Amino acid sequence: MALKEKLLQELTPSERWFFLKTAKEHLLQGYPPTENLFYYCYFLTLERRLKELSTFQGNALMRYLMAHTEADLMDSLKRYRKLIEEEKQTENQSQWCLPSEWPPAIT
């Protein structure tokens, strides 16, 4: 099973919609469809889920766990954002590379 399908299985229907919408937006912006992009969209979806959960008032332990979860999630988002930006740059550069024998020798 492909990574995208595995990630989608863990999400609710509204989260699936958000994941797919986010992935489509990034693809339209020129990001290549890589595993890093799918993980980035997945973590964005989890961030959205966490924000929805944080509206509920909980005890001190719950707030503590939410804060640490949010910190870990932000670290993952930063890491994957950097990776997809690098992949986008690599993709854009490779589209405009000329063959090494260019220009052809004139004889």
Steps between C-alpha positions, in 0.01 A plus 500: 500500500630845411598746770220742417236230550658391830493856630143554384381192691592669828294811432135587540304595186539874560871452569534299178344788311743746662799272428407458133423870457833596655691248288327623183582863583867414548511298179351793310771722650764279339597265782582149375274218628744340742468319831627812674213703356247244619652496849498880505130507410434229758669702774307811392184294539608385846574861592143587403372209711706614796364854474147364506580290806662789681167682518391250764601586853693222667691436814864597549633168370298531181624856440858382562464217249342730244785751533765234444307345215471839336874561537582164339252565223649843426848346480374242251325766293817710483708199399263389225445857379875530451513167317217582260650842429832332412320249279313780325825686434664183368199430279502854361874494435490164324232624259731768365830313481656473160681191381871505577586502130305821438565697289584249229841531343499664159718319248 
